[in-house]
């Protein structure tokens, strides 16, 4: 089973992503700040962390960097309104899984989860 952490200021604000994750049999937890997410990832391994662009205590990019430094094998998808080119420039070297739109649609969510599943299968991670 895929374990995911959704990091966003507002609860339940990724409705399409959450619906697709449920269809895939994924379980998810929520965090409402960067510090909350870092605390939750301290003792729990998540297959996927989806991070909002702006959090109350830091930017999503700053949190993504902290998560990846903590665990270089982290699969982090970051919500960003930047163009693809600017996003690539800003996140280069971090190894982010994917850029997401502010309200990922069903198709975007399905692409994310299919991509994640292929990575988990290739690395031998159990889901």
N, C-alpha and C positions, 0 to 999 in steps of 0.2 A: 504494500500500500504506500502510495506517495504521501509523504508528510510535508506540508507546506506552511510557510509563515507569511501572512499578508500584513505588510507594514504600511498603514495609512492613517491619517488623522481621523477620518470619519469611519465609524463601524459600518460594515456591510456595503461599502461603496464600490466594490468590484462585482456587481451582480452577475454579469455574463461570465466572468472568469470563475466565480464561485459555482455557478450552475454547471459549467463544463467540467470543473474539477470533481464535483459530486458525481457526474456521469462516468468519469474515469475511476471512480472509487477512491479518490484522494481525500485525505483528511487535512483540515487546515486549522491553524490557530491565528490569532490576530495580535498585533502590537500597534500602539498608537503613537509611538515616538521612537527615535533612534536608540535611546538608552533602554527603553523597554525591550526592543528587539535584541539588543546586545545581551541583556540579562536572560532573555528566553533562549538564546542560542548558546549560552554558556554551558548548559547541562543537557540540551536537547539537540539532536542532529536532525536537520531539515533537509530534504532532498531539493527543495526549492524555496527561495525567499524572493518575494515580489515586493519591491520598495517604491513608495510614492516619491515623486520629485521633490516635494517640500514637506518636511516634518516639523513639529513644534520646536525641536531642539537642534536640528542640523539639516543639511540638505540630504536628499536621497543619495546623491553621488558620494558624499562623505561617509554615509552609513555603508554603502556598498563597498567602498574601499576598506573600511574597518572590518567588515565581515570577511572579505577575501584575504586580508592580511592575517586574520585569526585562523581561517581555514581556506587555503588556496584551492581546495576542491569544491568550494561553495558554488552552487548554481543560483546566480542572482540575476533577476530580470528587473530592469529599472524603468519606471514610468518617466517619460521625458517629452517635453514639447519642443525640444531642439530639432533642427533638421537632422537627417541621417548623417550628413557630413560633419556637422558641429558636434553631434553626439559621439561619433567615432573619435573625433579630436579630443573631446573632454574625457572620454572613458578609455582611451587607448592604453593598452597594457594591463588593464584590470581583468580582462577575460570575462566580461559580463556575458550572460547567456543570451540576452535579447533586450532590445528597446521596446517598450510598450507605449501605446497611446494613453492619454489620461483616463479614458473609459474603454478598456479593451473590449472589443466585440467578440462574439462567439467564434468567428473564424480565427481571429488573432489568438484567442485563448486555446483553441484546438491546436494551432501551429506550435504554440509555446509548449503545451503538454506532450505533443508528439515528439518534439525536439528533445525535451527532457527525458522522455521514456527511452529514446534511442541512445542518449548519453548514459543513462543508468544501465541499460542492457550492455553497452559496449564496455563499461567499467566494471561490470559484474556486481553492481549494487543491487540489493534486493528491494523489491517494492511490494 
